[in-house]
Amino acid sequence: MKGVSILYDEAKDRRLIQIDLSEVDPSNEAIEDLLDMIIAESRKDTEKISVEELQRLLKVDGKL
């Protein structure tokens, strides 16, 4: 796929995926789903807050 490269380690095992976002078709749902999964995985250990707390914080910051 244009704009997507798989990088291998010394043992020739697939190790990393590199995505050139300027080359990838932004309407490609597979890429969008992949990016969503990566973002979700990266945030899985972050502190969770309630919707009410989020609204309160946004009001304090003047964003709501």
C-alpha positions as CSV (number, residue, x, y, z in Angstrom):
1,M,0.0,0.0,0.0
2,K,1.4,3.4,-0.9
3,G,2.7,5.3,2.1
4,V,2.8,2.2,4.4
5,S,6.1,0.5,5.2
6,I,6.8,-2.5,7.4
7,L,10.1,-2.4,9.2
8,Y,11.9,-5.6,10.2
9,D,14.4,-6.3,13.1
10,E,17.7,-8.1,12.8
11,A,16.0,-11.5,12.9
12,K,13.8,-10.5,10.0
13,D,10.7,-10.3,12.2
14,R,8.1,-7.7,11.5
15,R,8.7,-5.1,14.1
16,L,7.2,-1.7,13.2
17,I,4.8,-0.1,10.8
18,Q,5.6,3.3,9.3
19,I,2.7,5.3,7.8
20,D,3.4,8.4,5.8
21,L,0.1,10.2,6.4
22,S,0.7,12.6,3.5
23,E,0.8,9.6,1.1
24,V,-2.2,7.6,2.5
25,D,-5.7,8.2,1.1
26,P,-7.5,9.8,4.0
27,S,-10.8,8.2,3.0
28,N,-9.3,4.7,3.4
29,E,-11.4,3.2,6.2
30,A,-8.8,0.5,7.0
31,I,-6.1,3.1,7.8
32,E,-8.6,5.2,9.8
33,D,-9.5,2.1,11.8
34,L,-5.9,1.2,12.4
35,L,-5.1,4.7,13.6
36,D,-8.1,4.7,15.9
37,M,-6.9,1.4,17.4
38,I,-3.4,2.7,17.9
39,I,-4.7,5.8,19.7
40,A,-7.1,3.8,21.8
41,E,-4.3,1.4,22.8
42,S,-1.9,4.2,23.7
43,R,-4.5,5.7,26.0
44,K,-5.7,2.6,27.8
45,D,-3.8,3.3,30.9
46,T,-4.6,6.9,31.3
47,E,-6.7,8.1,34.2
48,K,-10.4,8.0,33.5
49,I,-12.8,10.7,34.6
50,S,-16.6,11.0,34.5
51,V,-18.4,13.1,31.9
52,E,-19.5,15.5,34.6
53,E,-15.8,16.0,35.7
54,L,-14.8,16.6,32.1
55,Q,-17.6,19.2,31.7
56,R,-16.5,20.9,34.9
57,L,-12.8,21.0,33.7
58,L,-13.9,22.4,30.3
59,K,-15.9,25.1,32.0
60,V,-13.0,26.1,34.3
61,D,-10.8,26.3,31.2
62,G,-13.5,28.4,29.4
63,K,-13.9,25.8,26.6
64,L,-17.5,25.0,27.4
